[in-house]
Amino acid sequence: MKILITGAAGFIGSNLSRRLLGKNNSIVCVDNFDPFYDRSVKEKNITDLLKNPGFKLLEENIIDETAMKKVVAEETPEMIIHLAAKAGVRPSIEDPAGYSRTNINGLISVLEAAKAAGVKDIIFASSSSVYGNTKEVPFSEKAFVDHPISPYAATKKAGELLCNTYSHLNGMRIASLRFFTVYGPGQRPDLAIAKFTRMIDQGQEIPFYGDGSTERDYTFIEDILGGIEGVMGWLVQQPEKTHEVFNLGESHTTTLSDMVTIIENALGKKAKLNRMPLQPGDVSRTYADISKAKEFFGYNPSTLLKEGIPKYVEWYRKQD
């Protein structure tokens, strides 16, 4: 299958490309190397991929609708996996307009390009942040999620609504995936596990928000990739005008304090904590109900944080 992946030079996208290429697919990577973090990190992510004849890199910005229509028309993918976005809760509070342009207008650009080229199968990367501070746990796709607490979360909720609209109007088969705190080899350097590992290893103080009781459902990258593959197989068997939302998480929660302890144990070093107040836009807990994904396509995550962090640290120690 020929698959166009936006944001394929990023953490999830590069790992997904590597996995799909190993199963006789071809990948068209669309990425603009957004300066949110150092370009060299993304370039390193795809160094080996660029040597694969089945991988093609196109440096384009998803908000350029003309460029996206040209790419999709010329490359004729059978499926689009839309991962590209401005990421991060806290930065979105400082730049809501920028997040809206990329995450909402950029999605519309991709959907319009798909519509023009007749591409029916689309996967959209949403986020567990849409749940805000939902009190009922674990978080179910049936929950009312109209109270996001950050611009980033609001853009992802808007994205799901747009996917539903385009599916209805254009006969598209679309799956929106709510990712729960994805980590593992190649993780973005700004995310907690990557940042804490680096700073603890270097003897720096880590920013420790609140009293350590906030909880996250951390999901290992290989489990996320298995979920995406499952969605891909499920999607192409559906009738037209399909739009479904799925949680992809580990369905286990870990407190901030326990996460730091697991990193300390994996590194064999003690963390120095810079205690800070909770930040606006941060949620107190994420916890995925994954029963729908299990029922629809056999999603079965298997890597708990206590197993995944040592794997990440092992990868981290091999880096330059």
N, C-alpha and C positions, 0 to 999 in steps of 0.2 A: 504494500500500500504506500502511496505517496502522501506524506503528511506535512502540512505547513505548521510550524510551531513558532508563535511569537514569543519573544523573550527566551529563545532557546540557548542563549549564551549564559543565562543565569543559573542559579543553583539547581532548581527543579528541572528547568528546561534542558540543561546540558546532560544531567543524569538520565532524563527520559530519552533524549536523543540517542545516547549511548546504548541504552537498553533496547530501543526499538530498532536501531541499526543492526543489532545482533540477531534480529529476527526477520531479516530480509526486507525491511521497510526502507524507503528513502525519505530523507528529511530536508525540508527547506526551512532554514533558520532565518527569521526576521528579527533583528535586534538593533537598537540605536545606541547601545553602550551608554545608557544614561549615566551621568556623572554622580549619581547618588552614592556610589562607592567607586573605588579606583578601577579604571578600565582594564588594567592589567590582570585583575582578578578574573574577569569574564574571559579575557583572551586566553588565560591559562586553562580555564574550564573547557575550552573547545580546541586546544592545541592538537590533541589526538584525533578529534572529530574531523578537523580540516584535512587530515590525511586520508579520510575515508571517501571514496568516490561517490558514495550514496548520500553525502552530506554537503549541502550548499548554503553558504552564508550570504545573506543580503542585508546590507546595513541601511535600514530604512526606519522611519519613525511612524508608528501606527496612527498618529493623529493626522498624517498626510493622506487624505482619502484618495486622491488621484494616484499617488504612488502605490497604495495598497490595492486599488483596483487593477493597476497594471501588473503588480506582482502575482495576484491570484489568477488573473486572466492568462498570464503567460506560463505560470508554473502548473496550472490545472491540478491542484491537490484534490485528493478524494476526501480529506478530512482536515479541519483546522482545529488546533489546540491552542487556545488563547491564554497564555500565561503572562504576557507583558503587562506591566502596571507600575505605577509609582507605589512603592511599598512602605509600610511603617505607619503606626498609629500616631506617634508623637510628632513626626515631621509634618503630617497632614494637618495638624492644628496650626502650624506656622504658614502653610501654603495650601489652603483649601482650593483656591482657584487652579493651581497647577495640578492638583490631584484630580479635580473634576475634568480638566482638559484631557489628561492622559487616560484616566480610568473610565470615564463616561464617553467623551467624544471619541477617544481611541477605540473603544469597543464598538461604537456605532460605525466608525470607519471600517473596521474588520467585518462587521455584519453586512454592511452595504457592499463591500467587495465580494463577500461570499454570495450574497443575493444576485449580484450582477453576473457572476461566473457560474451560478447554478450549483454551488457547493451546499449540500444539505446537512452534512454531519459536522457538528461543532461542539467542542468541550470548552467551557468557560471556567477559569479559576476564580472562584469566590473565596470567602474567608470565614472562619469561625467568629471573627469580630462582629459579624452582623447580629449576633445574639446579644451584644451589649452585656448588661448585667441581669440577664434572664435568671430568675430565681429557681425555676423548676429544672432539676438535673436528673439524668444527663440531658443535654440539649438535643431536642428532636426537631427534625425538619418540619414538623407540624406546628412548632411554637410560633407565636406572634412575634415578629422581629422588626417592628416599625419604630423601635426606639434605639437606634445606633447612638453611641456616645463619642464618636470621632468622625471627622470628615472621611477618613479612609474607609471606615465601616459603612458610612452612608453611600459612598461610591460603589461599593461591592453589592449592597442591597439594590441600588439602582441598576446595576449590571444584570442582576438576576431578573428584574422586572423587564428590562429591555430584551433579554433572551426569550422570555415568555412571549413578549409582543411579536418579535421577529419570527418565532416558531409558528405562532398563530396566523400571522399575515402571509408568510412565505413558505409554509409547509416544511420548515426546517426541523431536524432532529437535534435537540440541544440538551446537554447535561451541564448543570452548574454544580461545581464541586466546592464544598466548604472545607478548606484545608485547616487542620488544627496544628499549629506550631510545628512546622516541619524542620527537622534537623538531620545532620549526618555529614559525611564527607563532602566537601565543597560548599558547606553552608555559607551564606552571606556573612561577611565579617562583622556587620553591625548587630547581628542577632545574638541573644544572650549567651547561648552555649558556646558559640565561637568566640565571642568577645571575652567571656569569663575565663575560658580555657587559656586564651592568649595572655590575659592580664595576670591571672594567678601564676602561670608559668614564668612570667617576667617579674613577678614580685610586686606588681602594681595593685593599688586599691581598686576594688570593683564597686560600681554603683549598685547599692543594695536598697531597693525601694520598699518602704513600709517595714512591717515587722517580720517579713518572711513567710507569712501565712497564705499569700496569694497562690492560687493553684493553676496549673496549665496541663492540658492534655498534649503531651509531646509525642509527635509522630515521626518515626524513623523513615528516612527517605525511601528505602526499599519497599516499605509497606505502602507508602504513597504511590510509588510507581506501579506496584501490583494493583492498586485500586484504579489507577488511570487505565491500565491495560484492561481491567475488567469492564470498566465503563465503555471503552472503545468497542469491545466485542458485543456488549449489550446494545449499544446505541444503533449499530448498523442493522440490527434485527427488528427495530421498532418501526411502527407506521409513521407516516408524515405527521407533522404538527405535534411532535413530542417535546415536552420540556419537563425535566425532572431535576430536583435538587437533592444532592446526596452529601452527607457528612463523611469525610475521610479523616478519621482520627485513630488513636490507639485505644480509646475508651478506658483509659486509666489516668488519674490525675496525680501530680507531684507538686509539693509546695516548693516555693523558691528556696527555702532553707535546705530542703532535702536535695534539690537539684545541685546546689553549690557543694554539698557534702559528697555527692556522687562524683563530681568533677575533681574535688580534692583527692578523693581516694584513687581515681584513675591516674591523676598526675603524680600522686605522692607528695603533694605540697599543700600548705595551708593557705586559705584565702584571707586577704586583708579587706575588711568591709568598710566602705564609705556609706554609712547609713543616711538615707535620704527619704523625704516624704513620698507617698504615692503620687504618681503623676496624673494630670488630667487626661482623660481618654483611656486610661488603663482599666481593664476589667478585673474583677476580683477572682474570677474562676472561668475556665473553659473545660468542658467535659462532653465528649461526643457520644450520642446514641448512634451506634453504627448498625442497628438492626435492619434498617432499610437497605443499606448497601450490601449487607450479607444476603438478604432475601433476593435482591434483584440480580446481583452478579457475583455472589460468593466471596465478597470482600472478607479477608481473614488476616488482619495484622497480627504480628507475632513477636515484635521486638520491644520489650519494655525498656524504659529509660536506663535502668541499671545495667542493661546489656548494650544499649545503643551508644551511650556516652563513652565507654571504653573503646568501642569501635571508632568513634570520632577521634578520640585522643590518639589512637594508633595511627590514623591517617594524618592527623595534625603533626605528629612527630616526624613524619616522612617528608614534610614540605620543606622547601628551601628557607 
